[in-house]
Amino acid sequence: MKPEFYIARRFAFKQRSASKPTFIVMVAVIGIAVGTAALILTLSIVKGFAGSVENKIISFSAHMQIRHPEDQLFQDRRSDVSKIANNANVSGVTPFLEKNFVLRSRIAVEGEPFRSKPILVKGINQQQLEVFMKKFLKAGTFVPFGEKQVDEGIALYAGQTLAENLGLTVGKKVMLVGLGNNASGAKLIASNKSIVDLFSSLDLEVGVIRGIYDTGLQEGFDDYVVICNLKQLQQRFNPMMISGYDANVHKLADLTKTVKEVTASLGIPFYGYTVFERYSNLFEWLKLQKNITPLLIVTITIVAVFNIISTLLVLIIEKTREIGMLSALGLEPGKISMVFMVQALLISLSGITAGNILALSLSLFESRFHLITLPEKSYFIKYVPLLIDPIDYALVSIAVIALTLLFAFIPARIAASLKPGTALGT
């Protein structure tokens, strides 16, 4: 072992009566450990939060949608489906039909016999509906589309928030009120037509609540979107017509490029947009959360840097006589400087190891027991999500070591510049 490495180890972890390192070294190790753990946990929480919300939004909606301008309905054609599916990045494509209604429900509240709310009914195929209900169904059971349901009314699956607002329960019948197949209903209202013409323009239909789902995305999702079978919705209102195609992709990184390729192959009047464009306000909010991360990292790093500098300066003062003795014995200034650089490295490695263990332990504990809860209405999730990424652990550890060695150079040079006579005389 080189002399400077041996001396650095003795300086950093010199044994005392209780076989423990000096107090100042312990403080430095704990400071670096806490700083490292805080950095790792910050990255884990930010990435886990963004990933959880993104996955929820993407699982609720397709990666991209293909439509006609002004939400016009059009016929479902096999040729169009083939053109979309032929793209190498597209993993699946399904048609859907959307229709706006006012849902009216009877409630048992004195002075308020009915409650109404605007909703969007989305019809999807049976396979897609079954997959969705396996993920999010909280009450009721998934019943495949059949003649029995046609006789009773449209089988509807409402969100948990909507069900709470309107007093919806499984098996309850509700009224769906829509303004026809196009904008004619709105024109009738604006032109003050007769009440007979107004009512004849309305789409009135009975629906039956077959299930209650809960995605955790309460605003704009669970309080607004009602799911049903595509064929049943088409039979009642728009036979053979659809609002567009939902498509998923293999690589989300190529999603924007894929949308352009698909719409180009379909031609006019088709256009498409991604889930990130459709819910841009939510994704911008997530991006804002990520933008705060660098500020936190810089703050914690500055604290760690000053911690190691102050520790080394205190150790230099404590070891001034030893430095003078080493210099008098012929140890070169460069090697004395190396002693304190190695000492800083050993302290940082001890702190980083402890910090990694602390961060991993807290992450696993929180992931298992979910002690930290969040208001789901504001954050779309119930618990603090943590993404354990080995790359984060490695990057933080390397960064802390690099910064420690960089800023340890100043006190190390101070130690090397001490004259033997001055050091021994203190």
Summary of the structure (lengths in Angstrom):
residues: 426
radius of gyration: 32.9
end to end distance: 30.2
largest distance: 109.8
contacts: 1346
relative contact order: 0.19
helix: 58%
strand: 20%
